[in-house]
Amino acid sequence: MSDSKTKREGTSLEKPHEGTTPSLHLSTPQEASNVQVTVPAQLDRAELIARARSFLASPQVAHQDLLAKRSFLVEKGLNGGEINTLLGGIPPSIPMIPPRNYPQPGPSNLPNLLLGIFRMTSWITGGTAILIFIYWRFLLPRISKTYFARRSLRSHYNALLQKMTTSLAAFKESQAESYSVLPRTEPYREPEQYSTCQTVDDVLKVLNEKEADFRGIPPVTLMRTAIADTRQESDQDQPRTTEELFQYLEAKIPWLTSESGKAYEQTLWEALTSCPVFTRTSELSPERRADETTIITRWSYQPRDPPEPSQLQKSFIQLSHSLPRTQTQSNRNNHTLEALSELTGYISTQTYLPYRSLSNVGGFSSSSLLSPAEEELRREIRALKGLVLNRRSFMASLPRSMTVQQPIVE
């Protein structure tokens, strides 16, 4: 569009204005002819420059390239000086904003996106359906069986636990009823080896026979013998005080002065104060002071009467008395019978021994492969077999005791 305008303006530059005639007076015909030739040429040149200037000032051509303007003016007949003058007189123009030329948008990616979403949805749906089928066909039956099996086991466990609780309650009730009949144990009962001891020296002799561990001595036995010894050594038949008892024990057993002995002395004190066989008597000290009074505690031993047997024990005693007694008769031939039995066993053992060939004498017998324990067991089995087979022929008839029935005393 700009090129067509430039061509029109260029054509307009070539045409002179119609009706314009030069107003010059010419004196001679030659001069007139020269003037007529030069004046229109100058006028045409000035008009051409003016049109070129107006052409360059037009907004359609103002933003064209400078080289294009120069080449166009040269084509229209202008020389270099005029072109430079015209181009120098053009005011600097604001650069023209290029036309908006946006790139053509590419093809839409929506179909591919929808296709991908559809494929992903179909894959997810298919995978979910396969997983649900596997779970429903294989996993769910096993889970159900496991659940019901655990439920049945739990119910069975609860039933067994309830049954055991009931049986334990019944057992406790029967045990309580049985304990009411059984005799009560004495909490401070002395062992048999210490119950016959009368002095501390006797207790130490029993202890030396076993081990030298003084903590194994029953506290009741030690305090009982200490009280008996102190009363025998004193001239006055009067119970001894606590200090005298413990001083006597420390003199007899120096171990009581050690750290572990101090702990054992605490056990002795607890037994002395808690056991009912030891009685205390308190009295005022004869050495009185003006500001305080001293109380002396003396200890004595009073053995308790044996407890009365319970009804069950009485029944057992009556039953033992009512049973007949078997009297064992000593026979002078018993030693001979034992010797013959041993001889028979030896003969049987030698009889049932396996045959030993001459090759076995050198130590290559099969029995040499057995261990000593196995050989001993084999010998005992053979001896027992011989005794079982041959003892009956040597056994004497034992006299039978006459049983006499006695009436049971209720």
C-alpha positions in Angstrom: 0.0 0.0 0.0 2.9 2.4 0.8 4.6 1.5 -2.5 1.5 2.5 -4.5 1.3 5.8 -2.7 5.0 6.4 -3.4 4.5 5.7 -7.1 1.6 8.0 -7.2 3.5 10.8 -5.5 6.4 10.0 -7.8 4.3 10.5 -10.8 3.0 13.6 -9.2 6.5 14.8 -8.9 7.0 14.4 -12.7 3.9 16.4 -13.8 4.2 20.1 -13.6 1.3 22.3 -12.3 -1.0 23.1 -15.1 -1.7 26.8 -15.7 1.6 28.0 -14.5 3.4 30.1 -16.9 6.6 31.9 -16.4 6.3 35.6 -16.1 9.7 36.7 -17.6 10.4 39.3 -20.2 12.8 38.4 -22.9 14.7 41.0 -25.0 16.1 39.0 -27.8 14.7 35.9 -29.4 17.9 33.8 -28.6 17.9 34.9 -25.0 14.2 34.3 -24.9 14.7 30.8 -26.2 17.5 30.2 -23.6 15.5 31.7 -20.9 12.5 29.7 -21.9 14.6 26.6 -21.7 16.4 27.3 -18.4 13.6 28.9 -16.5 11.1 26.1 -16.8 14.0 23.7 -16.0 14.8 25.5 -12.8 11.1 25.8 -11.9 10.6 22.1 -12.6 13.7 21.4 -10.4 12.5 23.5 -7.5 9.0 22.0 -7.8 10.5 18.5 -8.0 12.5 19.2 -4.8 9.5 20.7 -3.1 7.4 17.6 -4.0 10.2 15.4 -2.9 10.4 17.2 0.4 6.6 16.9 0.9 6.8 13.3 -0.2 9.5 12.5 2.4 7.5 14.4 5.1 4.4 12.2 4.4 3.7 9.7 7.3 3.6 6.8 4.9 7.1 7.4 3.7 8.6 8.8 6.9 9.1 5.3 8.4 10.7 3.8 5.3 14.3 2.7 5.1 16.9 5.5 4.3 18.5 3.5 1.6 15.1 2.9 0.0 14.4 6.7 0.1 17.7 7.5 -1.5 17.4 5.0 -4.3 13.8 6.2 -5.0 15.0 9.9 -5.2 17.9 8.9 -7.5 15.4 7.2 -9.8 13.3 10.4 -9.9 16.3 12.5 -11.1 17.7 14.1 -8.0 21.4 14.4 -7.6 23.4 13.5 -4.5 23.6 17.0 -3.0 19.8 17.5 -3.3 19.2 14.1 -1.8 21.5 14.8 1.1 19.9 18.2 1.6 16.4 16.7 1.6 17.3 13.8 3.8 19.2 16.1 6.3 16.1 18.4 6.6 13.8 15.6 7.6 13.1 15.7 11.3 13.9 12.5 13.3 10.8 10.4 13.3 9.5 8.2 16.0 10.1 4.6 15.2 7.0 3.0 14.0 5.5 0.2 16.0 5.8 -3.0 14.0 2.6 -4.7 13.2 1.4 -7.4 15.5 2.4 -10.6 13.9 1.4 -13.5 16.3 2.4 -17.0 15.4 -0.2 -19.3 14.3 -1.4 -21.5 17.3 -0.5 -25.1 17.0 -3.0 -27.9 16.9 -5.0 -28.6 20.1 -3.7 -31.2 22.5 -7.0 -31.8 24.1 -7.8 -35.0 22.3 -4.5 -36.6 23.3 -5.0 -35.5 26.8 -8.6 -36.9 26.9 -7.3 -40.2 25.4 -4.5 -40.4 28.0 -7.0 -39.8 30.8 -9.3 -42.4 29.3 -6.5 -45.0 29.1 -5.4 -44.3 32.7 -8.9 -44.5 33.9 -9.4 -47.8 32.1 -6.2 -49.2 33.5 -7.0 -48.2 37.0 -10.6 -49.6 36.7 -9.3 -52.9 35.2 -6.6 -53.2 37.9 -9.1 -52.5 40.6 -11.5 -55.0 39.3 -8.7 -57.7 39.1 -7.6 -56.9 42.6 -11.2 -57.1 43.9 -11.7 -60.5 42.1 -8.4 -61.8 43.6 -9.4 -60.6 47.1 -12.9 -62.0 46.8 -11.9 -65.3 45.3 -8.7 -66.1 47.3 -8.0 -63.8 50.2 -11.5 -63.2 51.7 -12.2 -67.0 52.3 -8.9 -67.4 54.1 -9.4 -64.2 56.1 -13.0 -65.4 57.0 -11.7 -68.8 58.1 -9.0 -67.3 60.1 -11.4 -64.9 61.8 -13.9 -67.6 62.7 -11.1 -70.0 63.8 -9.7 -67.3 66.1 -13.2 -66.5 67.4 -13.9 -70.2 68.1 -10.5 -70.5 69.8 -11.2 -67.4 71.9 -14.6 -68.7 72.9 -13.1 -72.1 73.7 -10.4 -70.4 75.7 -12.9 -68.4 77.7 -14.9 -71.5 78.4 -11.8 -73.3 79.6 -10.8 -70.4 81.7 -14.2 -70.1 83.2 -14.2 -73.9 83.9 -10.8 -73.6 85.5 -11.9 -70.7 87.6 -14.9 -72.7 88.8 -12.7 -75.7 89.5 -10.2 -73.6 91.4 -12.9 -72.0 93.5 -14.3 -75.5 94.3 -10.8 -76.7 95.1 -10.1 -73.8 97.4 -13.4 -74.5 99.2 -12.6 -78.2 99.6 -9.0 -77.3 100.6 -10.3 -74.9 103.3 -12.6 -77.7 104.6 -9.7 -80.1 104.6 -7.3 -77.7 106.3 -9.8 -77.3 109.1 -9.4 -81.0 110.0 -5.6 -81.2 109.5 -3.3 -80.4 112.4 -1.7 -76.9 112.6 2.0 -76.6 112.2 4.0 -74.8 114.9 5.7 -71.7 113.6 8.6 -71.9 116.1 9.1 -75.7 116.0 12.7 -76.7 116.4 14.3 -79.3 114.1 14.9 -82.7 115.5 18.7 -82.5 115.6 18.5 -79.3 117.7 15.4 -80.2 119.8 17.5 -82.5 122.1 20.2 -79.9 122.8 20.3 -78.6 126.3 23.2 -76.2 126.2 24.9 -73.9 123.7 27.9 -76.3 123.6 25.6 -79.1 122.4 24.3 -76.8 119.6 27.8 -76.0 118.5 28.7 -79.7 118.5 25.7 -80.4 116.2 26.7 -77.5 114.0 30.4 -78.6 113.8 29.3 -81.9 112.5 27.7 -80.3 109.5 28.9 -76.9 108.5 30.2 -73.9 110.4 27.4 -71.6 109.3 25.9 -70.0 112.4 23.0 -68.6 110.4 21.6 -72.2 110.2 21.0 -72.4 113.9 17.3 -71.9 114.8 17.0 -68.7 116.9 14.6 -70.3 119.3 17.0 -73.1 120.1 19.9 -70.7 120.7 17.9 -68.5 123.0 16.5 -71.5 124.9 19.9 -73.0 125.5 21.3 -69.6 126.4 18.6 -69.0 129.1 19.3 -72.5 130.5 23.1 -72.0 130.6 22.9 -68.6 132.3 20.5 -69.9 135.0 22.7 -72.9 135.7 25.9 -70.8 136.0 24.3 -68.2 138.3 24.1 -68.9 142.1 20.7 -67.4 142.3 17.8 -69.1 140.6 16.7 -65.9 138.8 16.0 -65.2 135.1 18.6 -63.3 133.2 18.4 -59.9 131.6 18.6 -59.2 127.9 22.1 -57.8 128.2 23.4 -60.8 130.1 21.9 -63.2 127.5 23.5 -61.5 124.5 26.8 -61.0 126.3 26.9 -64.8 127.1 26.1 -65.6 123.4 28.8 -63.3 122.1 31.3 -64.9 124.5 30.3 -68.3 123.2 30.0 -67.4 119.5 32.4 -64.5 118.6 30.9 -64.4 115.1 28.0 -62.4 116.6 30.2 -59.4 117.0 30.7 -59.1 113.2 28.5 -57.2 110.8 26.6 -60.4 109.6 26.4 -61.4 113.3 24.7 -58.2 114.2 22.0 -58.9 111.6 21.6 -62.4 113.1 21.3 -60.8 116.6 18.3 -58.9 115.3 16.8 -62.2 114.3 17.5 -63.5 117.8 15.8 -60.5 119.3 12.7 -60.9 117.1 12.4 -64.5 118.1 12.9 -63.7 121.8 10.2 -61.0 121.8 7.6 -62.8 119.5 7.9 -66.5 120.5 5.3 -67.4 123.1 7.6 -69.8 124.9 9.7 -66.9 126.2 8.2 -64.9 129.0 9.4 -61.6 130.3 9.3 -60.0 133.7 10.0 -56.3 134.2 11.3 -54.8 137.4 13.0 -51.6 138.6 16.7 -51.5 138.7 18.1 -51.4 142.3 20.6 -48.7 141.2 18.2 -45.8 141.0 19.1 -42.3 140.1 17.4 -39.1 141.2 16.4 -38.0 137.7 15.5 -41.3 136.0 14.4 -44.9 136.7 15.8 -47.9 134.9 13.6 -50.9 134.1 15.2 -54.3 133.9 13.7 -57.0 131.7 14.3 -60.7 132.6 13.6 -63.6 130.4 12.6 -67.2 131.1 11.8 -70.2 129.1 8.5 -72.0 129.7 7.9 -75.0 127.3 4.4 -75.3 126.0 2.4 -78.4 126.3 2.2 -80.6 123.2 -0.9 -79.7 121.2 -3.8 -82.0 121.4 -4.1 -84.3 118.3 -6.9 -83.5 115.9 -9.7 -85.8 115.1 -7.9 -87.1 112.0 -4.7 -87.9 114.0 -6.8 -89.7 116.6 -8.4 -91.8 113.8 -5.0 -92.7 112.4 -3.7 -93.6 115.8 -6.7 -95.9 116.5 -6.3 -97.5 113.1 -2.6 -98.2 113.6 -3.4 -99.8 117.0 -6.1 -101.9 115.6 -4.0 -103.4 112.7 -2.2 -106.7 113.5 1.5 -106.7 114.2 3.7 -109.1 112.1 6.5 -110.5 114.0 9.6 -111.2 112.0 11.2 -114.4 113.0 15.0 -114.6 112.7 16.3 -117.8 111.1 19.8 -119.0 111.5 19.8 -120.3 108.0 19.3 -116.8 106.4 23.0 -116.3 105.9 23.3 -119.6 104.1 20.3 -118.8 102.0 21.9 -115.5 100.9 25.2 -117.2 100.1 23.4 -119.8 98.0 21.4 -117.1 96.2 24.6 -115.2 95.3 26.2 -118.5 94.1 23.2 -119.3 92.0 23.3 -115.8 90.4 27.0 -116.2 89.6 26.5 -119.6 88.0 23.6 -118.3 86.0 25.6 -115.3 84.8 28.4 -117.5 83.7 25.9 -119.9 82.0 24.2 -117.3 79.9 27.4 -115.6 78.9 28.0 -115.7 75.1 30.4 -118.1 73.6 34.0 -116.7 73.3 36.1 -118.2 70.6 39.9 -118.2 70.7 40.1 -115.3 68.4 38.3 -113.2 71.0 41.0 -113.8 73.6 43.3 -111.3 71.9 41.0 -108.4 72.5 39.1 -108.5 69.2 35.7 -109.5 70.6 32.5 -107.7 69.7 31.8 -106.9 73.4 34.9 -104.7 73.4 33.0 -102.2 71.3 30.6 -101.6 74.2 31.2 -98.9 76.8 31.8 -99.9 80.4 28.3 -98.7 81.4 26.7 -100.9 78.8 28.9 -103.9 79.9 27.9 -103.3 83.6 24.2 -103.1 82.6 24.5 -106.3 80.6 26.0 -108.1 83.6 23.3 -106.9 85.9 20.6 -108.1 83.5 22.1 -111.5 83.2 22.5 -111.8 87.0 18.9 -110.8 87.5 17.7 -113.3 85.0 19.7 -116.1 86.8 18.2 -115.1 90.1 14.7 -115.1 88.7 15.1 -118.5 87.2 16.9 -120.3 90.1 15.9 -118.5 93.3 12.6 -120.2 93.6 14.2 -123.7 94.1 16.3 -122.4 97.0 13.7 -120.3 98.8 12.4 -121.6 102.1 8.7 -121.4 102.9 8.1 -118.4 105.1 5.9 -119.0 108.1 2.6 -117.1 107.8 1.7 -115.1 110.8 -1.7 -115.6 112.3 -3.9 -112.6 112.0 -6.1 -111.9 114.9 -9.0 -109.6 114.2 -9.4 -107.1 116.9 -12.4 -104.8 117.3 -11.8 -101.3 116.1 -12.2 -98.8 118.9 -14.1 -95.9 117.8 
